[in-house]
């Protein structure tokens, strides 16, 4: 009962924090935050507590598979975002499923999946548009945040309930499906415009490096260390990477022409 209550509280609160951050600092920062394992991380903890560290360690392969699939999801969503959120969501979901299935069939080891994920993230960042979203915003309705939190709570409980029936790797893939990003992107897409959703997806893609590193660390430590040490090390790793990414994201764009010319100089 206590574990169920934990599931119903923790992840929705994390989603609320990401939603408020997106409203305060923009969709790119919100996307970076949902690039954190805010859904799959708690699900991994629940799997370790309910089914054992070995089960959770096997599930990390599915999460690493899903990292590359999430990058592909972001690219597909952004490429057709101008055609509406329904088309973009369908394209992103289909692309995620296709990439995840292909990688699962490849049976790559954890370090191979980690390397492939990093390459996928780099490629995706080159394919996703980097255009600032429009600044005009609408005041969200009162039911906006509660509905987001209710959706994510139901999804987390559903994934952990079906985990014993689909196996550890499939559980890892399902837990790493970009539920939070979809919720934030669709709301941003409908209320602000497709440019806002694209920036959220770009921020999320940037955050996937920390996501992949989190599960790679767990794949190496879960069956050898106690849970507190394994998850503590993985959390420290992802927070360090995300802090660096956030710092670089907030840096002003350097001048492409070098130093400015002194006054009175000829053009």
Rosetta blueprint (number, residue, H / E / L):
1 X L
2 X H
3 X H
4 X H
5 X H
6 X H
7 X H
8 X H
9 X H
10 X H
11 X H
12 X H
13 X H
14 X H
15 X H
16 X H
17 X H
18 X H
19 X H
20 X H
21 X H
22 X H
23 X H
24 X H
25 X H
26 X L
27 X H
28 X H
29 X H
30 X H
31 X H
32 X H
33 X H
34 X H
35 X L
36 X L
37 X L
38 X L
39 X L
40 X H
41 X H
42 X H
43 X H
44 X H
45 X H
46 X H
47 X H
48 X H
49 X H
50 X H
51 X H
52 X L
53 X H
54 X H
55 X H
56 X H
57 X H
58 X H
59 X H
60 X H
61 X H
62 X H
63 X H
64 X H
65 X H
66 X H
67 X H
68 X H
69 X H
70 X H
71 X H
72 X H
73 X H
74 X H
75 X H
76 X H
77 X H
78 X H
79 X H
80 X L
81 X H
82 X H
83 X H
84 X L
85 X H
86 X H
87 X H
88 X H
89 X H
90 X H
91 X H
92 X H
93 X H
94 X H
95 X H
96 X H
97 X H
98 X H
99 X H
100 X H
101 X H
102 X H
103 X H
104 X H
105 X H
106 X H
107 X L
108 X L
109 X L
110 X H
111 X H
112 X H
113 X H
114 X H
115 X H
116 X H
117 X H
118 X H
119 X H
120 X H
121 X H
122 X H
123 X H
124 X H
125 X H
126 X H
127 X H
128 X L
129 X L
130 X L
131 X L
132 X L
133 X L
134 X L
135 X L
136 X L
137 X L
138 X L
139 X L
140 X L
141 X L
142 X L
143 X H
144 X H
145 X H
146 X H
147 X H
148 X H
149 X H
150 X H
151 X H
152 X H
153 X H
154 X H
155 X H
156 X H
157 X H
158 X H
159 X H
160 X H
161 X H
162 X H
163 X H
164 X H
165 X H
166 X H
167 X L
168 X H
169 X H
170 X H
171 X H
172 X H
173 X H
174 X H
175 X H
176 X L
177 X L
178 X L
179 X H
180 X H
181 X H
182 X H
183 X H
184 X H
185 X H
186 X H
187 X H
188 X H
189 X H
190 X H
191 X H
192 X L
193 X L
194 X H
195 X H
196 X H
197 X H
198 X H
199 X H
200 X H
201 X H
202 X H
203 X H
204 X H
205 X H
206 X H
207 X H
208 X H
209 X H
210 X H
211 X H
212 X H
213 X H
214 X H
215 X H
216 X H
217 X H
218 X H
219 X H
220 X H
221 X H
222 X L
223 X L
224 X L
225 X L
226 X L
227 X H
228 X H
229 X H
230 X H
231 X H
232 X H
233 X H
234 X H
235 X H
236 X H
237 X H
238 X H
239 X H
240 X H
241 X H
242 X H
243 X H
244 X H
245 X H
246 X H
247 X H
248 X H
249 X H
250 X H
251 X L
252 X L
253 X L
254 X L
255 X L
256 X L
257 X L
258 X L
259 X L
260 X L
261 X L
262 X L
263 X L
264 X L
265 X L
266 X L
267 X L
